[in-house]
Amino acid sequence: MGRIVVISREEHGDKFWRRPEKFDFARGVTHIPILLEEVGRSVLSFPLVFVKQGENFFFSALLGLMPGENLFLADDGRWLGNYVPALIRAYPFLLLRTDENKLALAIDEDHLSDGEGIPLFEGETFSKETQEVLRFLIEIERGKMVTANACRRLSELDLLEPWNIRIRTQGGETSIEGVFKVNENRLNSLSEEEFMSLRKIGALPLIYGQLFSMGNLSLLGKLAQMKYRAKPKEDFKADVEEIFKNLKFPKE
């Protein structure tokens, strides 16, 4: 991943950009924020967790068993799985907040070129393709705010508890710490008013999505076992396709 730069007409008016052909830029991503709108797809693909940074919680997909590991990324850069999170699909673009507290479009400069790819600008304005990316990022930013509001309410109601995960792999048992899950006992003891407050802000999909996704931990374990076996690439690809073909939503 290269240096992230804010795009300006003065500096990048004649530049072009390229869509990533592979997902190598996400190789060190162990968990990625998931938006409220993504829960329906993500619950079938990843273990979903809450990650705490400072005093805030973020709803995230767990992608690896240890820091800097992404088990959903093959050695050749292919994404393994049925769904690619929005923040990863948006790459190499992102929105940055400026010193004036405004959002500005930014890009990984490794994906800029002088003459090949998609033009950043057409005349004085962003090109059609760049505008489409900007609209997508604005939707993501709105989704972040809605999701953050839901996470904040879950924290206020003391609904989140540490989740010390243990997964058995070929190399032994692996422990994952620093993530949180929904406390079902606390959830069941909510008053009607508290429960309705969660429903009003759209927090229920986060709650039930996280609980239902817990069965996907076994998928993470299987991906780890295949990676650590160091099988030939063709065998690895066949095994992965078989796992996702047979993946079923866990029943209660």
JOGIDA-V996455 format. One record per helix or strand of 2 or more residues. SS is the DSSP state (A for helix, B for strand). FROM is the first residue (numbers start at 1). TO is the last residue. If there is no record, write none. Layout:
SS,FROM,TO  SS,FROM,TO
This chain:
B,4,6  A,9,12  B,16,17  A,24,26  B,31,33  A,36,42  B,47,53  B,56,62  A,86,89  B,93,97  B,103,108  A,109,111  B,112,113  B,118,119  B,121,122  B,125,126  A,128,156  B,160,169  B,172,182  A,184,188  A,192,200  A,204,229  A,233,246
